[in-house]
Amino acid sequence: MITSADEELLRRAIGLAARAVTLGDAPYGSLLAGPDGAVLAEAHNTVRRDNDISAHPELKLARWAARELDARTAAATTMYTSCQPCGMCAGGIARSGLGRVVHALSTEQLVALNPESGAWPTVPQDGPALFDQARAPVEAYYRS
């Protein structure tokens, strides 16, 4: 359930997206709010400026949270973001241990506004293969 406090922080994330555009960056912004609602960190998309396909604000903040927050605080932290996180960012958010994400636009709404947003091709994958060889370093790591 989205509260009025959530809406206020979501507006701030949308403001970060608008500011990104004025800087020549893509229109995506995000912030992290701690358990008390205080803003801990903010970011916007810098993919073009940094020439880095991973410079999405959601992933930047997930990485920050994983480095800077203890697990308990991370689990009580909410990410507010102007658009629903992509698969790359969702994976980073899950691994960072953040407790919640509140987004403004859904992926479907974003694609309706900008069809290129949904034009990413699926990359063919083959496997699994070489199980015995691949499992050796994994087992060695987790046994130590």
Long-range contacts (C-beta under 8 A, 24 or more apart in sequence): 2-102, 5-37, 6-78, 6-80, 6-102, 9-33, 9-37, 9-39, 9-78, 9-80, 9-102, 10-80, 10-82, 10-102, 10-103, 10-104, 12-39, 12-42, 12-80, 13-80, 13-81, 13-82, 13-104, 14-82, 14-104, 16-42, 16-43, 16-44, 16-57, 16-82, 17-44, 17-45, 17-82, 17-83, 19-44, 20-44, 20-45, 20-46, 23-49, 24-48, 24-49, 25-49, 27-82, 28-56, 28-57, 28-58, 28-81, 28-82, 28-83, 29-57, 29-81, 29-82, 30-57, 30-58, 30-60, 30-61, 30-79, 30-80, 30-81, 30-82, 31-61, 31-79, 31-80, 31-81, 32-61, 32-64, 32-65, 32-77, 32-78, 32-79, 32-80, 32-98, 33-77, 33-78, 33-79, 33-80, 34-73, 34-76, 34-77, 35-73, 35-76, 35-77, 40-65, 40-69, 40-77, 41-65, 41-68, 54-88, 56-85, 56-86, 56-88, 56-89, 57-81, 58-85, 58-86, 58-89, 58-90, 58-92, 58-93, 58-101, 59-88, 59-89, 59-92, 62-89, 62-92, 62-93, 62-95, 62-96, 62-98, 63-92, 63-96, 65-96, 65-97, 65-98, 66-95, 66-96, 66-97, 69-97, 71-97, 74-98, 74-99, 75-99, 78-102, 83-107, 83-110, 84-110
